[in-house]
């Protein structure tokens, strides 16, 4: 169980309270623990959405630069060659 460090009061509608009660019973944990789990999962999903946004931005940039697989590989080879020649 997580170590409690902050107490908070929330006003929730009846439907949300009922859902929280059902989850807590199903998972056999306190309502606080059920709420912590739900918040953690929602946070993880949000992070995945943010990374999806970053990937979408990268895709858009690659399209704007007309960066196909062949051009990208040529760039990688060029960079590797430059690094190899600059090594002491």
Residue frames relative to the residue before (quaternion, step in Angstrom):
aa qw qx qy qz dx dy dz
X 1.0000 0.0000 0.0000 0.0000 0.00 0.00 0.00
X 0.5186 -0.6516 0.4558 0.3142 3.57 -1.01 0.79
X 0.4811 -0.6473 0.5072 0.3037 3.54 -1.12 0.68
X 0.3562 -0.7493 0.5178 0.2089 3.57 -0.66 1.10
X 0.0318 -0.8155 0.5778 -0.0077 3.55 -0.79 1.03
X 0.7841 0.1818 -0.0964 0.5855 3.61 1.18 -0.47
X 0.1966 -0.7431 0.6254 0.1346 3.56 -0.97 0.84
X 0.0292 -0.7994 0.5998 -0.0200 3.56 -0.96 0.91
X 0.2485 -0.7353 0.6102 0.1591 3.51 -1.24 0.51
X 0.0538 -0.7962 0.6026 -0.0076 3.54 -0.90 1.00
X 0.2909 -0.7044 0.6144 0.2041 3.52 -1.21 0.57
X 0.0124 -0.8119 0.5816 -0.0480 3.57 -0.52 1.21
X 0.4952 -0.6332 0.4956 0.3288 3.54 -1.14 0.60
X 0.6963 -0.5030 0.3200 0.3997 3.57 -1.23 0.50
X 0.6480 0.5329 -0.3268 0.4350 3.59 0.92 -0.87
X 0.6619 0.4975 -0.3022 0.4723 3.59 0.97 -0.85
X 0.6417 0.5140 -0.3220 0.4693 3.59 0.97 -0.83
X 0.6505 0.5094 -0.3174 0.4654 3.58 0.96 -0.83
X 0.6451 0.5097 -0.3183 0.4719 3.59 0.99 -0.82
X 0.6470 0.5139 -0.3144 0.4674 3.57 0.96 -0.84
X 0.6325 0.5269 -0.3244 0.4659 3.59 0.99 -0.82
X 0.6675 0.5034 -0.3047 0.4563 3.59 0.90 -0.93
X 0.6535 0.5073 -0.3156 0.4648 3.59 0.94 -0.87
X 0.6539 0.5168 -0.3167 0.4529 3.59 0.89 -0.91
X 0.6622 0.4896 -0.3095 0.4755 3.59 0.95 -0.82
X 0.6656 0.5119 -0.3064 0.4485 3.58 0.88 -0.94
X 0.7390 0.3952 -0.2176 0.5004 3.59 0.96 -0.88
X 0.3274 -0.7758 0.4687 0.2670 3.58 1.35 -0.17
X 0.5167 0.5778 -0.4413 0.4522 3.51 0.89 1.11
X 0.6360 -0.5012 0.4026 0.4269 3.57 -1.29 0.12
X 0.6267 -0.5180 0.4071 0.4161 3.56 -1.25 0.30
X 0.6109 0.5474 -0.3544 0.4489 3.60 1.06 -0.68
X 0.6671 0.4868 -0.3039 0.4750 3.59 0.94 -0.87
X 0.6288 0.5229 -0.3389 0.4652 3.59 1.00 -0.78
X 0.6578 0.5031 -0.3065 0.4693 3.58 0.94 -0.86
X 0.6206 0.5325 -0.3403 0.4643 3.62 1.01 -0.78
X 0.6638 0.5098 -0.3069 0.4530 3.58 0.91 -0.92
X 0.6567 0.5110 -0.3098 0.4602 3.56 0.93 -0.90
X 0.6580 0.4977 -0.3125 0.4708 3.59 0.93 -0.86
X 0.6456 0.5218 -0.3254 0.4527 3.61 0.95 -0.80
X 0.6618 0.4875 -0.3089 0.4786 3.59 0.95 -0.84
X 0.6471 0.5108 -0.3260 0.4626 3.60 0.92 -0.86
X 0.6404 0.5237 -0.3198 0.4619 3.58 1.01 -0.78
X 0.6516 0.5069 -0.3115 0.4705 3.59 0.97 -0.84
X 0.6388 0.5140 -0.3231 0.4726 3.58 0.99 -0.81
X 0.6356 0.5298 -0.3206 0.4610 3.57 0.99 -0.83
X 0.6460 0.5078 -0.3171 0.4736 3.59 0.99 -0.81
X 0.6352 0.5134 -0.3326 0.4716 3.59 1.02 -0.75
X 0.6325 0.5233 -0.3290 0.4668 3.58 1.02 -0.79
X 0.6445 0.5175 -0.3220 0.4617 3.58 0.98 -0.83
X 0.6670 0.4750 -0.3160 0.4792 3.60 0.95 -0.79
X 0.5990 0.5426 -0.3601 0.4659 3.59 1.11 -0.59
X 0.6228 0.5261 -0.3301 0.4757 3.58 1.06 -0.77
X 0.6487 0.5110 -0.3178 0.4659 3.58 0.99 -0.82
X 0.6546 0.4994 -0.3128 0.4737 3.58 0.97 -0.80
X 0.6285 0.5214 -0.3343 0.4705 3.57 1.03 -0.75
X 0.6411 0.5136 -0.3223 0.4704 3.59 1.01 -0.78
X 0.6388 0.5161 -0.3224 0.4708 3.58 1.01 -0.81
X 0.6334 0.5267 -0.3252 0.4643 3.58 0.96 -0.85
X 0.6618 0.5060 -0.3058 0.4610 3.56 0.93 -0.91
X 0.6423 0.5191 -0.3195 0.4646 3.59 0.97 -0.84
X 0.6555 0.5105 -0.3120 0.4608 3.57 0.93 -0.89
X 0.6443 0.5101 -0.3229 0.4695 3.58 1.01 -0.73
X 0.6533 0.5168 -0.3136 0.4559 3.58 0.96 -0.87
X 0.7136 0.4242 -0.2416 0.5024 3.58 1.09 -0.73
X 0.3600 -0.7340 0.4824 0.3145 3.57 1.32 -0.08
X 0.3006 0.7702 -0.4974 0.2626 3.55 1.04 0.86
X 0.0314 -0.7944 0.6063 -0.0200 3.54 -0.19 1.29
X 0.7453 -0.4151 0.2742 0.4438 3.56 -1.28 0.09
X 0.6523 0.5256 -0.3151 0.4462 3.58 0.96 -0.84
X 0.6771 0.4753 -0.2904 0.4809 3.60 0.91 -0.90
X 0.6330 0.5253 -0.3328 0.4611 3.59 1.01 -0.75
X 0.6614 0.4978 -0.3062 0.4701 3.59 0.92 -0.85
X 0.6243 0.5277 -0.3352 0.4684 3.61 1.01 -0.75
X 0.6368 0.5189 -0.3225 0.4704 3.58 1.02 -0.81
X 0.6432 0.5207 -0.3209 0.4606 3.60 0.92 -0.91
X 0.6660 0.5017 -0.3059 0.4595 3.60 0.90 -0.89
X 0.6354 0.5301 -0.3206 0.4609 3.58 1.01 -0.82
X 0.6656 0.4972 -0.2956 0.4716 3.59 0.92 -0.92
X 0.6457 0.5165 -0.3233 0.4602 3.59 0.94 -0.84
X 0.6476 0.5135 -0.3157 0.4661 3.58 0.98 -0.82
X 0.6447 0.5148 -0.3188 0.4666 3.58 0.98 -0.84
X 0.6614 0.5027 -0.3059 0.4651 3.57 0.94 -0.86
X 0.6478 0.5280 -0.3194 0.4467 3.58 0.98 -0.82
X 0.6993 0.4564 -0.2800 0.4736 3.59 0.97 -0.78
X 0.6956 0.4681 -0.2862 0.4638 3.62 1.13 -0.46
X 0.4790 0.6629 -0.4390 0.3722 3.60 1.30 0.00
X 0.4695 -0.6869 0.4745 0.2875 3.64 -0.95 0.84
